[in-house]
């Protein structure tokens, strides 16, 4: 067994020994074990989501949502990746929408599962308040997951996977069992005067068996739920030979302004509107409790709505920065290429002979905007319509193409 695998094994054994110690030494309630399993499931999903950003293979269309929109879908079309720091493998922006698609339902459901398990929203169960000793189990979980991440990076696990969000959806099923099936079963068994230690041993043994299977065959639970092909087909854009005649970079001021405005609009007119309404309702309740009526609810609602809109706009700015802040339009003798300097990959290329029209946006609106908001449309005979956006001098591109 390699050193990395041995270290992960020791961490898994240690985390289960901590559960046994809590059961025998600290007298933990069996339902506290379920709450700790809930915490570990959340940590695992976050770890898998972060690892999904580094997945080197393109995701399959089997995992693209059919009815719900793909979050930040424009990032799914970005080719190439970039290293956030030298010692990490490249992060691929195309993976972000797939990671979010699996993570959003989990984020919406996981906190509620914790409230159910702790009996904060279930009146017929006695509330579970984690003792200080439970922090040892939480630290053991974090230690084990950090070892697994380090081993995954050292062994190059990112080279053979694609970002599908499948782990998040698998654990969503497990979370449903933990939150809605296990508590009534544990409560019913406890009511029969079954020994608390015996019930706790069953729960710890179940967790131990699960860990053993995962160590022996990583991802076995995921494979039993998702058996479709996870790897899709990638495509590349050929780089033209020679040096470009000229390069035109996007202005980052325009990228930020457009992304922030788009994020604010999408938060109100997109699916995020439900979060905006929830933020307003939560803010209204909190404001009313802090400052009283009539001022409190109004201020709280405005603050809650403003917070969600600002967060959504901030997310869009980050996505827009990756999409546009590093964009360079290169005009070659035989092609026009959009190049992303962050991922160091061409995003699209249109041969000069296939360009049917290059139109610079004009009119009253253009005269009201700063010069760095220059926009043009490049159309080809095949029907493609490309945006050449946020360059200070789109007319210079038109002159090069007219030569």
Secondary structure, DSSP 4 states (H G I P E B T S, - for coil): --HHHHHHHHHHHHHHHHHHHHHHTS---HHHHHHHHHHHHHHHHHHHHHHHTT--BPBPGGGS-SSSPPTTGGGGG----B-SSTTSPPB-GGGHHHHHHHHHHHHHHHHHHHHHHTTSS-TTS------TTHHHHHHHHHHHHHHHHHHHHHTTGGGG-B---HHHHHHHHHHHIIIIIIHHHHHHHHHTT--HHHHHHHHHHHHHHHHHHHHHSTTHHHHHH--S--B------PPPSS--SEEEEPPHHHHHHHHHHHHHHHHHHSTTHHHHHHHHHHHHHHHHHHH-TTHHHHHHHHHHHHHHHHHHHHHHHHHHIIIIITEEEEE-SSEEEEEETTTTEEEEEEEGGGEEEEEE--SHHHHHS-GGGEEEEEEETTS-EEEEEEETTHHHHHHHHH-
